[in-house]
Amino acid sequence: MKSIFFILFFAFSLLSCSKKDVEIVLDKNDYESLSPSIKWAVVIEPYVPLRSSADAESEAVGYCRKGDVVKIDGLSIENEQRWYLANGGYLKENSVKIFSNKYRAENESKLLAE
């Protein structure tokens, strides 16, 4: 009896841990999403200010929330700190995670929401 219980428990454990198939839909007209020259970022902090310049003391011109996906428009290095230009403001490097394409960034964003 114990062996049957063990086998059933083991089988259900394996089934619950199996990878779920997720369909990725590619938009062939959205060239930016897969362009090798464009980087994408996912905000990993709960609430992040977009700064007017690459300085923590500069004015906040907007805000991003955890899981937001933004296109990187530029990079600035000030005092050995990287700042990414996105959505008209600068984000500190430790508040975002950078990806090589939009689809990977969107996938990470979904994982952060779970």
C-alpha positions as CSV (number, residue, x, y, z in Angstrom):
1,M,0.0,0.0,0.0
2,K,2.8,2.4,0.9
3,S,4.5,1.7,-2.5
4,I,1.4,2.6,-4.4
5,F,1.0,5.8,-2.5
6,F,4.7,6.7,-3.1
7,I,4.3,6.0,-6.9
8,L,1.2,8.2,-7.1
9,F,2.8,11.0,-5.1
10,F,6.0,10.9,-7.3
11,A,3.9,10.9,-10.5
12,F,1.8,13.9,-9.4
13,S,5.0,15.7,-8.3
14,L,6.5,15.3,-11.7
15,L,3.3,16.5,-13.4
16,S,3.0,19.6,-11.3
17,C,6.7,20.6,-12.1
18,S,6.5,20.1,-15.8
19,K,7.2,23.1,-18.0
20,K,4.1,24.7,-19.5
21,D,4.0,25.4,-23.2
22,V,3.7,29.1,-23.9
23,E,3.0,30.4,-27.4
24,I,5.1,33.4,-28.4
25,V,3.5,35.5,-31.1
26,L,5.9,37.5,-33.2
27,D,4.8,40.7,-34.9
28,K,6.7,40.7,-38.2
29,N,6.0,44.5,-38.6
30,D,7.6,45.4,-35.3
31,Y,11.3,45.5,-36.3
32,E,12.4,47.2,-33.1
33,S,11.4,44.3,-30.9
34,L,14.2,42.0,-32.4
35,S,16.7,44.6,-33.6
36,P,20.2,43.7,-32.4
37,S,21.0,47.4,-31.9
38,I,18.1,48.2,-29.6
39,K,18.1,47.2,-25.9
40,W,15.1,46.8,-23.6
41,A,14.8,47.2,-19.9
42,V,12.5,45.8,-17.2
43,V,12.0,47.8,-14.1
44,I,12.8,45.6,-11.1
45,E,12.2,48.1,-8.3
46,P,8.7,48.8,-7.0
47,Y,8.7,52.5,-7.9
48,V,11.5,54.2,-9.8
49,P,11.8,57.9,-10.7
50,L,12.8,58.9,-14.2
51,R,15.4,61.7,-13.7
52,S,15.9,64.7,-15.9
53,S,19.7,64.0,-16.0
54,A,22.0,61.2,-15.1
55,D,22.2,62.3,-11.5
56,A,20.3,61.0,-8.4
57,E,19.7,64.6,-7.2
58,S,18.1,65.8,-10.5
59,E,14.4,66.4,-10.9
60,A,12.1,63.5,-11.4
61,V,10.3,63.9,-14.7
62,G,8.2,60.7,-14.4
63,Y,8.0,57.3,-12.8
64,C,8.1,53.7,-13.7
65,R,6.7,50.7,-11.8
66,K,8.1,47.2,-11.3
67,G,7.5,45.1,-14.4
68,D,7.4,48.1,-16.8
69,V,9.1,47.3,-20.1
70,V,10.9,50.3,-21.6
71,K,13.1,50.8,-24.7
72,I,16.6,52.1,-24.0
73,D,17.3,55.2,-26.0
74,G,20.7,56.0,-24.6
75,L,23.4,55.4,-22.0
76,S,25.2,57.8,-19.8
77,I,28.0,57.0,-17.3
78,E,28.4,59.5,-14.5
79,N,30.7,58.9,-11.5
80,E,31.1,55.2,-12.4
81,Q,27.3,54.8,-12.4
82,R,25.4,53.7,-15.5
83,W,22.2,55.6,-16.3
84,Y,19.8,54.4,-19.1
85,L,17.8,57.0,-21.0
86,A,14.2,55.7,-21.5
87,N,10.8,57.3,-21.8
88,G,12.3,60.8,-21.7
89,G,14.2,60.3,-18.4
90,Y,17.2,58.5,-16.9
91,L,17.0,55.3,-14.9
92,K,19.8,54.0,-12.6
93,E,21.3,50.7,-13.7
94,N,20.5,48.9,-10.4
95,S,16.7,49.6,-10.9
96,V,16.4,47.8,-14.2
97,K,17.4,44.6,-15.9
98,I,18.6,44.9,-19.6
99,F,17.6,42.5,-22.4
100,S,18.6,42.1,-26.0
101,N,15.1,42.1,-27.4
102,K,11.5,43.1,-26.4
103,Y,10.2,39.6,-26.2
104,R,12.7,38.5,-23.5
105,A,11.9,41.7,-21.6
106,E,8.2,41.1,-21.7
107,N,8.7,37.5,-20.6
108,E,10.7,38.7,-17.6
109,S,8.0,41.3,-16.8
110,K,5.4,38.5,-16.7
111,L,7.7,36.5,-14.3
112,L,8.0,39.5,-12.0
113,A,4.2,39.7,-11.9
114,E,3.8,36.1,-10.6
